Amino acid sequence: MTLLLTVFAAVITTAVWYFKAHDKKLMVGRLCLMYWGASLMWTVDAVAEYMELKEEFFTPAAADMLNDAFLGAAVVALGLVIWLAMLLIKDPKHVLRNTFIRN
């Protein structure tokens, strides 16, 4: 479930990046790379777990799936928080700078 959520987030951000490629100020490419990196990490984890469990890998317990879903949501949310922090620090459209200068 973690892999599934991060892949969905990576695909969605890749589509946004592709259609908004002319606007590099929002740094969507970095968010895209974070999600693809997380997806690659969870893919390696899934392959290693499959090599260990074999056919039991395909019949997880409901509690394990719920824990994986929460972990996947946390990874996606953490990626968004890091991206927003980068945006606030860089302030590419000078929103914060103009707000503080005006006051």
N, CA and C of each residue as an Amber inpcrd file, in Angstrom:
protein
   309
   0.8240000  -1.1870000   0.0000000   0.0000000   0.0000000   0.0000000
   0.8740000   1.2590000   0.0000000   1.9900000   1.1960000   0.6950000
   2.9060000   2.3280000   0.7220000   3.4430000   2.6020000  -0.6770000
   3.8440000   1.5280000  -1.3450000   4.3470000   1.6570000  -2.7090000
   3.2750000   2.2360000  -3.6260000   2.0650000   1.7610000  -3.4840000
   0.9690000   2.2240000  -4.3320000   0.7060000   3.7220000  -4.1440000
   0.6660000   4.1750000  -2.9100000   0.4110000   5.5950000  -2.6440000
   1.5330000   6.4910000  -3.1650000   2.7800000   6.0620000  -2.9850000
   3.8850000   6.8950000  -3.4560000   3.9640000   6.8980000  -4.9840000
   3.6280000   5.7860000  -5.6250000   3.6150000   5.7570000  -7.0910000
   2.5100000   6.6680000  -7.6180000   1.3350000   6.6300000  -7.0020000
   0.2590000   7.5380000  -7.4120000   0.6860000   8.9980000  -7.2500000
   1.3160000   9.3190000  -6.1330000   1.7830000  10.6890000  -5.9130000
   2.8400000  11.0690000  -6.9520000   3.7260000  10.1340000  -7.2820000
   4.7670000  10.4060000  -8.2740000   4.1690000  10.6280000  -9.6590000
   3.1950000   9.8260000 -10.0230000   2.5630000   9.9680000 -11.3410000
   1.7980000  11.2880000 -11.4280000   1.0830000  11.6320000 -10.3930000
   0.3220000  12.8870000 -10.3930000   1.2580000  14.0900000 -10.4690000
   2.3290000  14.0850000  -9.6710000   3.2510000  15.2260000  -9.7140000
   4.0180000  15.2650000 -11.0360000   4.2680000  14.1120000 -11.6340000
   4.9170000  14.1040000 -12.9440000   4.0100000  14.7240000 -13.9900000
   2.7240000  14.4260000 -13.9330000   1.7780000  15.0270000 -14.8750000
   1.6990000  16.5360000 -14.6660000   1.6690000  16.9650000 -13.4170000
   1.6360000  18.4080000 -13.1350000   2.9180000  19.0650000 -13.6310000
   4.0450000  18.4250000 -13.3750000   5.3280000  18.9540000 -13.8320000
   5.3710000  19.0470000 -15.3590000   4.8590000  18.0380000 -16.0370000
   4.9000000  18.0150000 -17.4960000   4.0520000  19.1290000 -18.0980000
   2.8660000  19.3210000 -17.5730000   1.9820000  20.3310000 -18.1340000
   2.3100000  21.7440000 -17.6620000   3.0610000  21.8610000 -16.5850000
   3.4750000  23.1800000 -16.0750000   4.9870000  23.3390000 -16.1680000
   5.6230000  22.7210000 -17.1640000   7.0830000  22.7400000 -17.2770000
   7.6230000  24.1510000 -17.4900000   6.8430000  25.0320000 -18.0660000
   7.3050000  26.3950000 -18.3070000   7.4260000  27.1980000 -17.0160000
   6.7260000  26.8000000 -15.9680000   6.7560000  27.5280000 -14.6960000
   7.6750000  26.8060000 -13.7160000   8.9650000  27.0970000 -13.7940000
   9.9400000  26.4170000 -12.9410000  10.0470000  27.0460000 -11.5590000
   9.3400000  28.1410000 -11.3380000   9.4250000  28.8230000 -10.0550000
   8.8310000  27.9960000  -8.9200000   7.8640000  27.1360000  -9.2220000
   7.2020000  26.3640000  -8.1700000   7.9670000  25.1010000  -7.7790000
   9.0260000  24.7710000  -8.4780000   9.8980000  23.6390000  -8.1530000
   9.1380000  22.3140000  -8.0420000   8.2030000  22.0920000  -8.9450000
   7.4390000  20.8430000  -8.9260000   8.3370000  19.6740000  -9.3090000
   9.3740000  19.9450000 -10.0870000  10.3170000  18.8910000 -10.4590000
  10.9910000  18.2630000  -9.2510000  11.2950000  19.0640000  -8.2530000
  11.9180000  18.5210000  -7.0390000  10.9460000  17.6370000  -6.2670000
   9.6870000  18.0570000  -6.2120000   8.6720000  17.2290000  -5.5580000
   8.5090000  15.9170000  -6.3050000   8.5330000  16.0040000  -7.6170000
   8.4230000  14.8190000  -8.4650000   9.5780000  13.8530000  -8.1760000
  10.7850000  14.3730000  -8.0950000  11.9460000  13.5160000  -7.8150000
  11.8770000  12.8970000  -6.4250000  11.3590000  13.6370000  -5.4600000
  11.2140000  13.0700000  -4.1120000  10.2740000  11.8710000  -4.1280000
   9.1380000  12.0200000  -4.8280000   8.1740000  10.9220000  -4.8710000
   8.6900000   9.7420000  -5.6870000   9.3980000   9.9880000  -6.7880000
   9.9500000   8.8650000  -7.5490000  11.0520000   8.1680000  -6.7450000
  11.8230000   8.9180000  -5.9750000  12.8310000   8.2990000  -5.1130000
  12.1950000   7.4220000  -4.0450000  11.1120000   7.9210000  -3.4490000
  10.3950000   7.1150000  -2.4470000   9.7860000   5.8760000  -3.0930000
   9.2690000   6.0150000  -4.3090000   8.6920000   4.8690000  -5.0090000
   9.7510000   3.8160000  -5.3030000  10.9280000   4.2580000  -5.7000000
  12.0230000   3.3160000  -5.9440000  12.4250000   2.6050000  -4.6570000
  12.4850000   3.3450000  -3.5630000  12.8290000   2.7540000  -2.2710000
  11.8110000   1.6910000  -1.8700000  10.5080000   1.9910000  -2.0110000
   9.4820000   1.0240000  -1.6210000   9.4390000  -0.1580000  -2.5840000
   9.8340000   0.0500000  -3.8480000   9.9090000  -1.0740000  -4.7890000
  10.9920000  -2.0560000  -4.3630000  12.1440000  -1.5410000  -4.0000000
  13.2240000  -2.4130000  -3.5220000  12.7880000  -3.1350000  -2.2560000
  12.0950000  -2.4410000  -1.3730000  11.5880000  -3.0560000  -0.1560000
  10.5920000  -4.1710000  -0.4730000   9.7010000  -3.9380000  -1.4440000
   8.7090000  -4.9570000  -1.8030000   9.3700000  -6.1790000  -2.4220000
  10.3780000  -5.9730000  -3.2520000  11.0920000  -7.1090000  -3.8570000
  11.8080000  -7.9120000  -2.7860000  12.4570000  -7.2440000  -1.8460000
  13.1480000  -7.9500000  -0.7670000  12.1620000  -8.7230000   0.1060000
  11.0060000  -8.1100000   0.3800000   9.9950000  -8.7990000   1.1830000
   9.4150000  -9.9890000   0.4310000   9.2230000  -9.8510000  -0.8780000
   8.7220000 -10.9720000  -1.6710000   9.7210000 -12.1260000  -1.6830000
  11.0100000 -11.8070000  -1.7710000  12.0330000 -12.8600000  -1.7700000
  12.0430000 -13.6050000  -0.4460000  11.6700000 -12.9320000   0.6150000
  11.6420000 -13.5580000   1.9360000  10.3660000 -14.3600000   2.1610000
   9.2100000 -13.8140000   1.7830000   7.9170000 -14.4230000   2.1170000
   7.3490000 -15.3170000   1.0210000   7.7760000 -15.1470000  -0.2080000
   7.2440000 -15.8670000  -1.3820000   5.7480000 -15.6260000  -1.5300000
   4.9280000 -16.6730000  -1.5700000   3.4950000 -16.5050000  -1.8500000
   2.7390000 -15.8350000  -0.7010000   3.2640000 -15.8530000   0.5060000
   2.6150000 -15.1720000   1.6320000   2.6070000 -13.6520000   1.4450000
   3.4710000 -13.1670000   0.5670000   3.5480000 -11.7340000   0.2900000
   2.2210000 -11.2070000  -0.2620000   1.4800000 -12.0540000  -0.9830000
   0.2520000 -11.6230000  -1.6480000  -0.9890000 -11.7400000  -0.7740000
  -0.8500000 -12.1910000   0.4550000  -1.9930000 -12.2880000   1.3710000
  -1.6710000 -11.5960000   2.6920000  -1.5580000 -10.2480000   2.6670000
  -1.2360000  -9.5440000   3.9150000  -2.4610000  -9.4580000   4.8240000
  -2.1940000  -9.2930000   6.0870000  -3.2710000  -9.1130000   7.0640000
  -3.8500000  -7.7030000   6.9040000  -5.1010000  -7.5500000   7.3240000
  -5.7700000  -6.2400000   7.2070000  -5.0520000  -5.1720000   8.0310000
  -4.5540000  -5.5540000   9.1880000  -3.8430000  -4.5940000  10.0390000
  -2.5500000  -4.1310000   9.3610000  -1.8600000  -5.0510000   8.6960000
  -0.6360000  -4.6770000   7.9850000  -0.9330000  -3.7250000   6.8320000
  -2.0240000  -3.9700000   6.1310000  -2.3960000  -3.0800000   5.0250000
  -2.7630000  -1.6880000   5.5370000  -3.4480000  -1.6340000   6.6790000
  -3.8070000  -0.3430000   7.2660000  -2.5600000   0.4180000   7.7120000
  -1.6250000  -0.2890000   8.3440000  -0.3720000   0.3490000   8.7550000
   0.3990000   0.8630000   7.5480000   0.4360000   0.0800000   6.4710000
   1.1180000   0.5100000   5.2540000   0.4320000   1.7170000   4.6280000
  -0.8880000   1.7600000   4.6890000  -1.6190000   2.9090000   4.1410000
  -1.3010000   4.1780000   4.9320000  -1.2550000   4.0640000   6.2540000
  -0.8990000   5.2240000   7.0830000   0.5340000   5.6670000   6.8030000
   1.4470000   4.7170000   6.6350000   2.8330000   5.0520000   6.3350000
   2.9380000   5.7280000   4.9710000   2.2030000   5.2230000   3.9880000
   2.2110000   5.8370000   2.6600000   1.6640000   7.2520000   2.6890000
   0.5780000   7.4560000   3.4140000   0.0130000   8.8030000   3.5370000
   0.9910000   9.7370000   4.2520000   1.6970000   9.2140000   5.2420000
   2.6790000  10.0280000   5.9560000   3.8470000  10.4030000   5.0500000
   4.2750000   9.4890000   4.2020000   5.3760000   9.7700000   3.2760000
   4.9580000  10.8420000   2.2700000   3.7550000  10.7190000   1.7300000
   3.2600000  11.7180000   0.7770000   3.1230000  13.0750000   1.4680000
   2.5920000  13.0950000   2.6670000   2.4440000  14.3570000   3.4050000
   3.8020000  14.9670000   3.7440000   4.7630000  14.1480000   4.1350000
   6.0930000  14.6610000   4.4530000   6.7550000  15.2530000   3.2140000
   6.5610000  14.6140000   2.0680000   7.0850000  15.1740000   0.8260000
   6.4940000  16.5350000   0.5340000   5.1910000  16.6840000   0.7610000
   4.5460000  17.9800000   0.5550000   5.0510000  19.0310000   1.5400000
   5.2620000  18.6340000   2.7810000   5.7680000  19.5790000   3.7930000
   7.1670000  20.0530000   3.4240000   8.0270000  19.1350000   2.9840000
   9.3880000  19.5140000   2.5840000   9.3440000  20.4450000   1.3810000
   8.4700000  20.1400000   0.4180000   8.3330000  20.9790000  -0.7680000
   7.8340000  22.3790000  -0.3970000   6.8550000  22.4490000   0.4910000
   6.3510000  23.7550000   0.9230000   7.4180000  24.5440000   1.6790000
   8.2130000  23.8540000   2.4770000   9.3030000  24.5350000   3.1840000
  10.3160000  25.0970000   2.1860000  10.6240000  24.3250000   1.1380000
  11.5400000  24.8280000   0.1100000  10.9490000  26.0540000  -0.5850000
   9.6420000  26.0190000  -0.8490000   8.9970000  27.1670000  -1.4860000
   9.0330000  28.3970000  -0.5860000   8.7830000  28.1960000   0.6960000
   8.8010000  29.3380000   1.6160000  10.2030000  29.9170000   1.7720000
  11.2070000  29.0580000   1.7560000  12.5830000  29.5390000   1.8970000
  13.0250000  30.2790000   0.6380000  12.7520000  29.7060000  -0.5190000
  13.1520000  30.3450000  -1.7810000  12.2770000  31.5410000  -2.1290000
  11.0070000  31.4620000  -1.8220000  10.0270000  32.5190000  -2.1170000
  10.1640000  33.0060000  -3.5630000   9.9070000  32.0980000  -4.5440000
  10.1820000  32.4500000  -5.9410000   9.3080000  33.5580000  -6.5010000
   8.1260000  33.7430000  -5.9870000   7.2570000  34.8060000  -6.4930000
   7.2840000  36.0410000  -5.5930000   8.1930000  36.0550000  -4.6160000
   8.4280000  37.1900000  -3.7140000   7.1790000  37.6040000  -2.9370000
   6.3460000  36.6480000  -2.6040000   5.1290000  36.9430000  -1.8510000
   5.4780000  37.3190000  -0.4180000   6.3110000  36.5200000   0.2250000
   6.6670000  36.8130000   1.6210000   7.4860000  38.0900000   1.7280000
   8.4290000  38.2790000   0.8310000   9.2680000  39.4690000   0.8800000
   8.4180000  40.7300000   0.7100000   7.4950000  40.7160000  -0.2390000
   6.6390000  41.8790000  -0.4460000   5.7110000  42.1180000   0.7380000
   5.2560000  41.0590000   1.3710000   4.3790000  41.1970000   2.5350000
   5.1220000  41.8320000   3.7050000   6.3620000  41.3850000   3.9530000
   7.1150000  41.9270000   5.0800000   7.6130000  43.3380000   4.8010000
   7.9330000  43.6420000   3.5670000   8.4020000  44.9870000   3.2220000
   7.2570000  45.9830000   3.3310000   6.0610000  45.5800000   2.9150000
   4.9090000  46.4640000   2.9580000   4.5220000  46.7890000   4.3970000
   4.7000000  45.8240000   5.2940000   4.3300000  46.0460000   6.7040000
   5.5060000  46.6570000   7.3860000
